[in-house]
């Protein structure tokens, strides 16, 4: 005999049957199906959906079923946005009968007289995940011979704008991954994975708990990757600094590096900017292509510029070298500002630093970029070069030290920043050849140590 009273809304009667252990009671799929709802929301159209058509049975790099489709159960709201599915789960969890059932499951007590259908166990696991209750989900998962299927979208799990990225439902994500859902392959905005999104959003404690379960896996049969090569928005890399001003954030840059996104293709978004003085009436100077490194140099942020040079950042345009020459703000006028604007997004301002600070930031960026290039060359060929020259010199290292800088100079990749700053490199670093030799020798020594 099924618990028909649930189908007729007699929740208290069903609870009494459960509490008294009445024999012959069976919890079936249709007992909970009356709570499934399809409420209209903006999520059904456009922004929060992935690339797959509504109601389709395919998946893409932005969505996943969570489990394999063999011997598993489709949830009644399987294609609904996470927000609507969570609301339905909350409705079911607030039932007196379901609340008592979950309490028994959490305490790992047996349920005398009640038989739960396999597909209902899948539904209970799905509800536990949507509630963000990782302990309940871990108790339900071993009892589920079948697993719940629904469309998990990266856009539901990662919230982003031009200025920020966050994890809106960390509890649900932790419960889902802990229950065994495969979400590692999901890609959100700009090709960012869930693991990378956790780093970029600063959810490092959550990353420690579930990072090992979000290692990327091959997932064949999905629509090809999207946005994997796009540069991260420059708004993710800046922070407010004083009234009406911004600057590049070293913390955000470091998070980008820790997330594995710290390379030239990811941090060199180009935006338009205007250079102007608040005091004089001179026309604004338009800079059509500004990058994160331009903002670091204009702002005199040596530490951020150095980190950008390490990650392969470059200037947006040769005309931006004006940041290394005297400008209006370096004279008797008031401070100069750089107004950064991007289509359909709010503008922000960067206060221009004194000339000496701008040149120091550019010098550190170039030095770090060259250093990184030498280190990469030494890592790739340092051991082989060391062994070869030792054999050639018959064990006497003094004979080949003079060759080290020449060989590494020939082998090292020339950073784009070195080409852009070639006209003023002597101003920034002194003698170019001397700098090359010193850097190459230091890099080689580290590689063979």
C-alpha positions as CSV (number, residue, x, y, z in Angstrom):
1,X,0.0,0.0,0.0
2,X,1.5,3.3,-1.0
3,X,1.3,6.5,1.1
4,X,-1.7,7.8,-0.8
5,X,-2.2,10.5,1.8
6,X,0.8,12.4,0.4
7,X,-0.8,12.5,-3.0
8,X,-4.0,14.0,-1.4
9,X,-2.1,16.5,0.7
10,X,-2.6,14.7,4.0
11,X,1.0,15.3,5.2
12,X,0.3,14.9,8.9
13,X,-1.3,11.5,8.3
14,X,1.7,10.4,6.4
15,X,3.9,11.6,9.2
16,X,1.9,9.6,11.8
17,X,2.2,6.5,9.7
18,X,6.0,7.0,9.5
19,X,6.4,7.7,13.2
20,X,4.4,4.6,14.2
21,X,6.1,2.3,11.8
22,X,2.9,1.1,10.1
23,X,3.7,-1.9,8.0
24,X,3.1,-1.9,4.2
25,X,3.8,1.8,3.6
26,X,5.8,2.5,0.4
27,X,7.1,5.9,-0.7
28,X,6.8,6.2,-4.5
29,X,7.8,8.6,-7.1
30,X,4.4,10.1,-7.6
31,X,4.1,10.9,-3.9
32,X,6.7,13.7,-4.3
33,X,5.9,14.5,-8.0
34,X,3.1,16.9,-7.0
35,X,5.7,19.4,-5.9
36,X,7.4,19.6,-9.3
37,X,6.7,22.9,-10.8
38,X,7.7,24.9,-13.9
39,X,7.7,28.5,-13.0
40,X,8.5,31.0,-15.6
41,X,11.7,33.1,-15.1
42,X,14.2,35.1,-17.1
43,X,16.4,32.0,-16.7
44,X,14.5,30.2,-19.4
45,X,15.6,32.7,-22.0
46,X,19.1,33.7,-22.9
47,X,21.4,34.9,-20.2
48,X,21.5,32.0,-17.7
49,X,21.2,29.2,-20.1
50,X,24.0,27.4,-21.8
51,X,24.6,26.8,-25.5
52,X,22.1,23.9,-25.6
53,X,18.6,24.5,-26.8
54,X,15.9,24.4,-24.2
55,X,14.7,20.8,-23.6
56,X,17.5,19.2,-25.6
57,X,19.2,16.0,-24.6
58,X,22.7,17.1,-25.5
59,X,25.3,18.8,-23.3
60,X,28.0,21.3,-24.0
61,X,31.1,22.5,-22.1
62,X,28.8,24.7,-20.1
63,X,26.4,22.0,-18.8
64,X,26.4,18.5,-17.4
65,X,24.0,15.8,-16.3
66,X,26.1,15.2,-13.2
67,X,26.0,11.4,-13.6
68,X,26.0,8.9,-16.5
69,X,22.7,8.4,-18.2
70,X,22.6,4.6,-17.7
71,X,20.2,3.3,-15.1
72,X,19.6,6.8,-13.7
73,X,16.5,8.8,-13.0
74,X,15.5,12.1,-14.7
75,X,14.2,14.6,-12.2
76,X,10.8,16.2,-12.9
77,X,12.4,19.6,-13.2
78,X,15.6,18.4,-14.9
79,X,16.0,21.4,-17.3
80,X,15.0,24.1,-14.9
81,X,17.4,26.8,-13.7
82,X,19.1,26.1,-10.4
83,X,17.2,28.8,-8.6
84,X,13.8,27.3,-9.5
85,X,14.9,23.8,-8.7
86,X,16.2,24.9,-5.3
87,X,12.8,26.5,-4.5
88,X,11.0,23.3,-5.3
89,X,13.5,21.3,-3.1
90,X,12.8,23.8,-0.2
91,X,9.0,23.2,-0.6
92,X,9.5,19.4,-0.4
93,X,11.9,19.7,2.6
94,X,9.4,21.8,4.6
95,X,6.8,18.9,4.5
96,X,6.5,17.4,8.0
97,X,6.8,13.9,6.5
98,X,10.0,14.8,4.5
99,X,11.5,16.6,7.5
100,X,11.1,13.5,9.7
101,X,12.4,11.3,6.9
102,X,15.5,13.4,6.5
103,X,16.0,13.5,10.3
104,X,16.0,9.7,10.4
105,X,18.4,9.5,7.4
106,X,20.8,12.0,9.1
107,X,20.9,10.0,12.3
108,X,21.3,6.8,10.2
109,X,18.2,5.2,11.8
110,X,16.2,2.5,10.1
111,X,12.7,3.3,8.9
112,X,10.5,0.4,10.2
113,X,7.5,-0.3,8.0
114,X,8.5,2.1,5.2
115,X,9.8,1.0,1.9
116,X,11.4,3.6,-0.3
117,X,11.5,3.1,-4.1
118,X,14.8,3.3,-5.8
119,X,13.8,6.3,-7.9
120,X,12.6,8.1,-4.7
121,X,16.1,7.7,-3.2
122,X,17.5,9.4,-6.3
123,X,15.0,12.2,-5.8
124,X,15.9,12.5,-2.1
125,X,19.6,12.8,-3.0
126,X,18.8,15.5,-5.5
127,X,16.9,17.4,-2.9
128,X,19.7,17.1,-0.4
129,X,22.2,18.5,-2.9
130,X,19.8,21.4,-3.9
131,X,19.5,22.2,-0.2
132,X,23.3,22.4,0.1
133,X,23.3,19.8,2.9
134,X,26.5,17.9,2.3
135,X,26.0,15.6,5.3
136,X,22.5,14.6,4.2
137,X,23.7,14.1,0.6
138,X,26.5,11.9,1.9
139,X,24.0,9.7,3.8
140,X,21.7,9.4,0.8
141,X,24.3,8.7,-1.8
142,X,25.2,5.1,-0.6
143,X,21.5,4.2,-0.5
144,X,20.8,5.2,-4.1
145,X,21.1,2.4,-6.7
146,X,20.1,5.0,-9.3
147,X,21.4,8.6,-9.5
148,X,19.5,11.8,-10.2
149,X,19.9,13.5,-13.5
150,X,19.4,17.2,-14.2
151,X,21.1,19.8,-16.2
152,X,23.8,21.5,-14.1
153,X,24.9,24.7,-15.8
154,X,28.1,26.5,-15.2
155,X,26.2,29.8,-15.4
156,X,24.1,28.7,-12.3
157,X,27.2,27.9,-10.3
158,X,29.5,30.8,-11.4
159,X,28.2,34.4,-11.2
160,X,30.2,37.0,-13.0
161,X,30.1,40.6,-14.2
162,X,32.7,42.7,-15.9
163,X,34.2,43.7,-12.5
164,X,33.8,40.5,-10.4
165,X,33.4,36.7,-10.3
166,X,31.8,34.8,-7.5
167,X,30.3,31.4,-6.5
168,X,26.7,32.2,-5.6
169,X,25.9,28.7,-4.2
170,X,29.0,27.3,-2.5
171,X,27.0,25.0,-0.3
172,X,25.2,23.4,-3.2
173,X,28.5,23.1,-5.2
174,X,30.2,21.4,-2.2
175,X,27.2,19.0,-1.7
176,X,27.0,18.1,-5.4
177,X,30.7,17.4,-5.8
178,X,30.7,15.5,-2.5
179,X,27.8,13.3,-3.7
180,X,29.8,12.2,-6.7
181,X,28.5,14.6,-9.4
182,X,31.1,15.0,-12.3
183,X,31.2,18.8,-12.8
184,X,35.0,19.1,-13.4
185,X,34.6,19.7,-17.2
186,X,32.2,22.6,-16.9
187,X,33.4,25.9,-18.4
188,X,32.0,29.2,-17.4
189,X,32.7,32.7,-18.7
190,X,35.9,33.1,-20.8
191,X,36.5,29.4,-20.6
192,X,37.0,29.4,-16.8
193,X,36.6,26.1,-15.0
194,X,34.9,25.6,-11.7
195,X,38.2,25.1,-10.0
196,X,39.6,28.3,-11.5
197,X,36.5,30.1,-10.6
198,X,37.0,29.1,-6.9
199,X,40.5,30.5,-7.0
200,X,39.5,33.8,-8.8
201,X,36.6,34.3,-6.4
202,X,38.8,33.8,-3.3
203,X,37.0,30.7,-2.1
204,X,40.2,29.1,-1.1
205,X,38.8,27.2,1.9
206,X,36.2,25.6,-0.3
207,X,38.9,24.8,-2.9
208,X,40.8,23.0,-0.2
209,X,37.8,20.8,0.5
210,X,36.7,19.9,-3.0
211,X,39.5,21.0,-5.3
212,X,40.7,17.4,-5.6
213,X,37.3,16.4,-6.9
214,X,37.3,19.1,-9.6
215,X,40.2,17.9,-11.5
216,X,39.5,18.1,-15.2
217,X,38.5,14.9,-17.0
218,X,37.9,14.1,-20.6
219,X,34.2,14.2,-21.4
220,X,33.6,13.1,-25.0
221,X,30.5,13.8,-27.0
222,X,30.0,17.4,-25.9
223,X,29.8,20.4,-28.1
224,X,33.2,22.0,-28.6
225,X,34.8,24.5,-26.1
226,X,33.7,28.1,-26.1
227,X,35.7,31.2,-25.1
228,X,38.7,29.1,-24.0
229,X,41.2,31.6,-25.7
230,X,39.5,34.9,-24.7
231,X,41.3,37.4,-22.4
232,X,39.9,37.9,-19.0
233,X,38.1,41.2,-18.6
234,X,40.3,43.9,-17.2
235,X,37.6,44.7,-14.7
236,X,38.5,41.5,-12.9
237,X,42.0,42.8,-12.3
238,X,41.3,46.2,-10.8
239,X,40.1,47.4,-7.4
240,X,38.9,50.7,-5.9
241,X,41.6,52.9,-4.6
242,X,40.5,56.1,-2.9
243,X,37.6,58.3,-4.0
244,X,36.7,57.9,-7.6
245,X,39.9,56.1,-8.6
246,X,41.0,52.5,-9.3
247,X,44.2,50.6,-9.6
248,X,45.3,47.1,-10.6
249,X,44.9,44.7,-7.7
250,X,48.0,42.6,-6.9
251,X,45.8,40.1,-5.0
252,X,43.6,39.5,-8.0
253,X,46.6,39.2,-10.3
254,X,48.1,36.6,-8.0
255,X,44.8,34.7,-7.9
256,X,44.8,34.7,-11.7
257,X,48.3,33.2,-11.6
258,X,47.4,30.6,-9.1
259,X,44.4,29.6,-11.2
260,X,46.7,28.8,-14.1
261,X,45.5,31.7,-16.2
262,X,48.6,33.9,-15.8
263,X,49.8,34.0,-19.4
264,X,49.8,36.6,-22.2
265,X,46.6,35.3,-23.9
266,X,44.6,35.8,-20.7
267,X,45.7,39.1,-19.2
268,X,46.1,41.3,-22.2
269,X,42.6,42.5,-22.9
270,X,42.7,45.8,-24.7
271,X,40.4,48.7,-23.8
272,X,40.2,52.4,-24.8
273,X,41.3,55.1,-22.5
274,X,41.7,58.9,-22.4
275,X,44.6,60.7,-20.7
276,X,43.6,64.1,-19.3
277,X,44.6,66.7,-16.7
278,X,42.1,68.1,-14.2
279,X,43.7,71.6,-14.1
280,X,44.6,72.7,-17.6
281,X,42.3,72.8,-20.6
282,X,44.4,70.8,-23.0
283,X,42.6,68.3,-25.2
284,X,42.4,64.7,-24.0
285,X,44.9,62.3,-25.4
286,X,43.1,59.2,-26.7
287,X,44.8,55.8,-26.2
288,X,43.0,53.2,-28.3
289,X,44.6,50.1,-26.8
290,X,45.4,49.9,-23.1
291,X,46.2,46.7,-21.3
292,X,46.6,45.8,-17.7
293,X,50.3,46.5,-17.9
294,X,49.6,50.0,-19.2
295,X,47.5,50.7,-16.1
296,X,50.2,49.3,-13.8
297,X,52.8,51.6,-15.4
298,X,50.6,54.7,-15.6
299,X,49.7,54.1,-11.9
300,X,53.4,53.5,-10.9
301,X,52.5,50.1,-9.5
302,X,55.9,48.4,-9.6
303,X,54.9,45.3,-7.8
304,X,51.9,44.6,-10.1
305,X,54.0,45.5,-13.2
306,X,56.7,43.0,-12.1
307,X,54.1,40.3,-11.7
308,X,52.6,41.2,-15.0
309,X,56.0,40.9,-16.7
310,X,56.4,37.4,-15.1
311,X,53.1,36.3,-16.7
312,X,53.9,37.7,-20.1
313,X,51.9,40.9,-20.1
314,X,52.6,43.4,-22.8
315,X,51.7,47.0,-23.7
316,X,48.7,47.7,-25.8
317,X,50.3,49.9,-28.4
318,X,53.7,51.6,-29.0
319,X,52.0,55.0,-28.7
320,X,51.4,54.1,-25.0
321,X,55.2,54.6,-24.4
322,X,54.2,58.2,-23.6
323,X,53.7,56.9,-20.1
324,X,57.5,56.8,-19.9
325,X,57.9,60.5,-21.0
326,X,56.9,63.7,-19.2
327,X,53.2,64.5,-19.4
328,X,51.0,67.3,-18.2
329,X,50.7,66.0,-14.7
330,X,54.5,66.0,-14.2
331,X,54.6,69.8,-14.5
332,X,53.0,72.5,-12.4
333,X,49.5,71.3,-13.3
334,X,47.4,69.2,-11.0
335,X,47.2,65.4,-11.2
336,X,46.5,63.6,-14.4
337,X,44.1,60.7,-14.8
338,X,43.5,57.9,-17.2
339,X,39.8,57.3,-17.9
340,X,39.3,53.7,-18.9
341,X,36.1,52.8,-20.8
342,X,34.8,49.7,-22.4
343,X,31.7,49.2,-24.5
344,X,28.5,48.8,-22.3
345,X,30.4,48.8,-19.0
346,X,31.0,51.6,-16.5
347,X,34.2,53.7,-16.9
348,X,36.8,54.0,-14.1
349,X,39.7,56.3,-13.5
350,X,43.4,55.5,-12.8
351,X,45.5,58.3,-11.2
352,X,48.8,58.8,-13.1
353,X,51.9,58.5,-10.9
354,X,55.0,60.7,-11.1
355,X,57.4,60.0,-14.0
356,X,60.1,58.3,-11.8
357,X,57.5,55.8,-10.5
358,X,56.3,55.1,-14.0
359,X,59.7,54.4,-15.3
360,X,60.5,52.2,-12.2
361,X,57.4,50.1,-12.8
362,X,58.3,49.7,-16.5
363,X,61.8,48.7,-15.7
364,X,60.7,46.0,-13.2
365,X,58.2,44.6,-15.7
366,X,60.8,44.3,-18.4
367,X,63.4,42.8,-16.1
368,X,61.0,40.2,-14.9
369,X,59.9,39.4,-18.4
370,X,63.5,38.8,-19.5
371,X,64.3,36.9,-16.4
372,X,61.3,34.6,-17.0
373,X,62.4,34.0,-20.6
374,X,66.0,33.1,-19.5
375,X,64.6,30.8,-16.8
376,X,62.4,29.0,-19.3
377,X,65.3,28.5,-21.6
378,X,67.5,27.2,-18.9
379,X,64.8,24.8,-17.7
380,X,64.4,23.4,-21.2
381,X,68.0,23.0,-22.1
382,X,70.1,23.7,-18.9
383,X,70.9,20.1,-17.9
384,X,71.8,19.0,-21.4
385,X,73.9,22.1,-22.0
386,X,75.7,21.6,-18.8
387,X,76.5,17.9,-19.5
388,X,77.6,18.7,-23.1
389,X,79.9,21.6,-22.1
390,X,81.3,19.6,-19.2
391,X,82.3,16.8,-21.6
392,X,83.7,19.3,-24.2
393,X,85.7,21.2,-21.5
394,X,87.0,17.9,-19.9
395,X,85.4,18.8,-16.6
396,X,86.9,22.3,-16.3
397,X,83.9,24.6,-16.0
398,X,86.0,27.7,-16.3
399,X,86.4,27.0,-20.0
400,X,82.8,27.3,-20.9
401,X,81.3,30.0,-18.6
402,X,81.7,32.6,-21.3
403,X,79.5,30.6,-23.6
404,X,76.6,30.4,-21.3
405,X,75.1,33.8,-21.9
406,X,75.6,33.5,-25.7
407,X,73.9,30.2,-25.9
408,X,71.0,31.1,-23.7
409,X,70.6,34.4,-25.5
410,X,70.2,32.6,-28.8
411,X,67.8,30.0,-27.3
412,X,65.6,32.2,-25.2
413,X,62.3,33.6,-26.5
414,X,62.3,37.3,-26.8
415,X,59.3,38.7,-24.8
416,X,56.9,41.0,-26.6
417,X,57.5,43.6,-24.0
418,X,61.2,43.7,-24.9
419,X,60.3,44.6,-28.5
420,X,57.9,47.3,-27.3
421,X,60.4,48.9,-24.9
422,X,63.5,48.5,-27.2
423,X,63.6,52.2,-27.9
424,X,64.0,53.1,-24.2
425,X,65.6,50.0,-22.8
426,X,68.9,51.8,-22.0
427,X,66.9,54.4,-20.0
428,X,65.2,51.6,-18.0
429,X,67.9,49.0,-17.6
430,X,71.2,50.5,-18.5
431,X,73.4,48.7,-21.0
432,X,71.3,46.0,-22.8
433,X,74.1,43.5,-23.4
434,X,75.4,43.7,-19.9
435,X,71.9,43.1,-18.5
436,X,71.5,40.1,-20.8
437,X,74.7,38.5,-19.7
438,X,74.1,39.0,-16.0
439,X,70.6,37.6,-16.2
440,X,71.6,34.7,-18.4
441,X,74.4,33.6,-16.1
442,X,72.2,33.8,-13.0
443,X,69.4,31.8,-14.7
444,X,71.8,29.1,-15.9
445,X,73.3,28.8,-12.4
446,X,69.8,28.2,-11.0
447,X,69.0,25.6,-13.7
448,X,72.1,23.4,-13.1
449,X,72.3,23.8,-9.3
